[in-house]
């Protein structure tokens, strides 16, 4: 089943079961997808939908940090629930070990020797991890690996 269809089906299910919080999250996700479709003037593929959901998750995680600083546990709980519901529609995240293997392969592929070659490595790694690892996490890992290898 296509991701968009799964989200729509789950929204109908949430309506029937009276799961207000889940219904609200799914409506927000569908709204963002619809807005992107209008902006693009066409339908979206799976990767584009995944990127939209990842963007929403990233925003929520940033909000969680801000709410923690502002001592707002009620809003932290709300945003955490939002993230948990959205995570169900994202591909399974890469483990640290799998990510490191992909990064080391990319480093060998482009012949990177120092942190100066980070751009080349990122360009090679990101398509391979699409949707399965956050860009910030990949960036930090690439930087760490290149730093340990440089003189």
C-alpha positions, -999 to +999 in steps of 0.1 A: +000+000+000+013+034-009+023+057+020-003+083+012-030+057+011-018+042+044-020+076+061-055+082+047-066+047+058-051+052+093-069+086+095-103+069+088-094+043+114-086+070+140-119+087+133-138+055+139-119+047+171-122+083+184-084+087+187-084+125+186-047+131+190-038+106+163-065+120+140-052+155+145-016+145+137-026+126+106-048+155+094-018+178+098+004+155+078-021+152+050-026+189+050+012+194+046+012+168+018-017+185+000+000+219+003+031+205-013+011+189-041-006+223-048+028+240-048+042+214-071+011+213-093+012+175-093+013+144-072+042+135-050+063+103-049+070+083-018+104+101-012+088+135-013+061+124+012+088+109+035+107+143+033+076+162+043+070+139+073+107+141+083+105+179+081+075+179+105+093+155+129+124+178+128+103+208+136+087+190+165+120+179+179+132+215+178+100+226+195+105+199+222+140+213+230+125+248+232+096+236+255+121+218+277+141+250+281+108+269+288+098+243+314+066+233+296+062+195+302+026+196+288+038+209+254+068+185+255+044+156+259+022+168+231+051+172+206+066+139+217+033+122+209+033+139+175+068+127+168+059+091+178+029+090+156+048+104+126+077+080+131+054+051+122+053+064+086+090+069+082+114+042+070+133+024+098+163+045+109+198+032+103+217+020+133+250+037+142+269+007+129+251+006+096+255+043+092+292+041+099+296+013+073+279+034+046+300+065+055+333+045+054+323+031+020+316+066+007+349+079+021+368+051+003+347+057-029+356+094-031+391+090-016+384+115+012+414+121+035+404+150+057+375+171+069+380+193+038+365+165+017+333+164+037+312+178+009+322+150-014+314+124+012+280+139+021+271+141-016+278+104-019+262+093+014+230+112+015+213+095-014+222+061+002+206+070+035+176+089+021+149+089+047+167+064+070+190+089+088+188+126+096+212+148+077+224+164+109+233+130+123+251+120+091+270+152+090+282+148+126+292+112+120+311+120+087+329+149+105+340+126+133+352+098+110+371+122+088+387+140+118+400+107+132+416+098+099+432+132+092+468+139+104 
